[in-house]
Amino acid sequence: MAWLRRVFRLPVCESSIGLVLMFCVISMSFMSIALVWQAQIIANQREAIQWLELLKFGG
């Protein structure tokens, strides 16, 4: 925990701020793509579940 306090007290240069921001933007982009991909999978599963319920209950 002490090393964490020392790290946060160090002065930060602008190039490392830009590097961290670029990393955050890229990781957020990958996460949003994964979220859209998962939403499509969930939508397909919902259609399959509705079809199976229709088949099981006959109506």
FENQUIJO-V656957 format. One record per backbone hydrogen bond with DSSP energy under -1.0 kcal/mol. NH is the residue of the N-H (numbers start at 1). CO is the residue of the C=O. Records with the same first field share a line. If there is no record, write none. Layout:
NH=CO  CO
//
This chain:
5=1
6=2
7=3
8=4
9=5
17=13
18=14
19=15
20=16
21=17
22=18
23=19
24=20
25=21
26=22
27=23
28=24
29=25
30=26
31=27
32=28
33=29
34=30
35=31
36=32
37=33
38=34
39=35
40=36
41=37
42=38
43=39
44=40
45=41
46=42
47=43
48=44
49=45
50=46
51=47
52=48
53=49
54=50
55=51
56=52
57=53
58=54
//
